Amino acid sequence: MNHKKLSALEKKILHAEKRKFSDQKNQLTKIFSGLFPNDGLQERTENFMLFYSRLGDDFFKMLYDASLPLTQEFCVVENVEEERK
């Protein structure tokens, strides 16, 4: 390959990597804003009654089963029923 073709190929690869990185960054930003609305904890902005009205007493059982009382880690609880809709 001559130098111009190699340079053009390098630019295409760089452009594709930048686009891929941008897409991944946007996905992570969307996930982060869902888990931490207004840069805070979700439970401080969302009312638990929304989840309780959908799940009933199963909501509290799900929270209890997922709780990690002696660890300082976040736990993501997802509603599988909601995913199927």
Legacy VTK file of the C-alpha trace (Angstrom):
# vtk DataFile Version 3.0
C-alpha trace
ASCII
DATASET POLYDATA
POINTS 85 float
0.000 0.000 0.000
1.165 3.457 -0.643
1.389 6.084 2.076
-1.868 7.876 1.128
-3.947 4.691 1.293
-2.407 3.731 4.603
-3.101 7.195 5.991
-6.720 7.078 4.773
-7.196 3.644 6.364
-5.741 4.919 9.622
-8.188 7.852 9.629
-11.133 5.500 9.013
-10.093 3.231 11.869
-9.614 6.185 14.195
-13.015 7.608 13.241
-14.688 4.220 13.844
-13.030 3.892 17.262
-14.144 7.396 18.247
-17.731 6.621 17.210
-17.666 3.317 19.120
-16.296 5.050 22.223
-18.939 7.775 21.947
-21.739 5.198 21.683
-20.446 3.316 24.733
-20.108 6.545 26.694
-23.707 7.504 25.832
-24.966 4.087 26.967
-23.120 4.353 30.269
-24.377 7.892 30.804
-27.963 6.733 30.250
-27.548 3.848 32.712
-25.900 6.116 35.280
-28.649 8.739 35.041
-31.265 6.018 35.560
-29.522 4.665 38.639
-28.496 8.058 40.026
-31.162 10.606 38.997
-30.090 14.219 39.538
-26.666 12.884 40.604
-28.189 11.408 43.753
-29.423 8.073 44.968
-32.538 6.730 43.268
-34.290 6.001 46.553
-33.970 9.685 47.462
-35.887 10.869 44.401
-38.234 7.989 43.516
-41.170 7.162 45.745
-41.262 3.483 46.681
-45.058 3.479 46.308
-44.658 3.395 42.523
-42.871 0.045 42.813
-45.108 -1.200 45.619
-48.241 -0.488 43.581
-46.869 -2.640 40.746
-45.430 -5.497 42.804
-47.378 -5.508 46.056
-45.805 -7.305 49.001
-43.367 -9.029 46.645
-41.554 -5.687 46.449
-40.472 -5.868 50.087
-39.470 -9.528 49.770
-37.393 -8.681 46.693
-35.637 -5.850 48.569
-35.003 -8.049 51.593
-33.589 -10.884 49.495
-31.283 -8.495 47.616
-30.099 -6.528 50.645
-26.455 -6.727 51.665
-26.548 -5.293 55.198
-22.858 -5.496 56.106
-21.366 -4.360 52.814
-20.924 -0.885 51.452
-21.846 -1.779 47.901
-24.701 -0.870 45.612
-27.115 -3.552 44.554
-29.211 -3.237 41.411
-32.610 -4.897 41.713
-34.479 -5.477 38.507
-38.037 -6.558 37.999
-37.996 -9.465 35.565
-41.748 -9.140 34.983
-41.231 -5.540 33.834
-38.498 -6.645 31.401
-40.880 -8.996 29.577
-43.363 -6.247 28.665
LINES 1 86
85 0 1 2 3 4 5 6 7 8 9 10 11 12 13 14 15 16 17 18 19 20 21 22 23 24 25 26 27 28 29 30 31 32 33 34 35 36 37 38 39 40 41 42 43 44 45 46 47 48 49 50 51 52 53 54 55 56 57 58 59 60 61 62 63 64 65 66 67 68 69 70 71 72 73 74 75 76 77 78 79 80 81 82 83 84
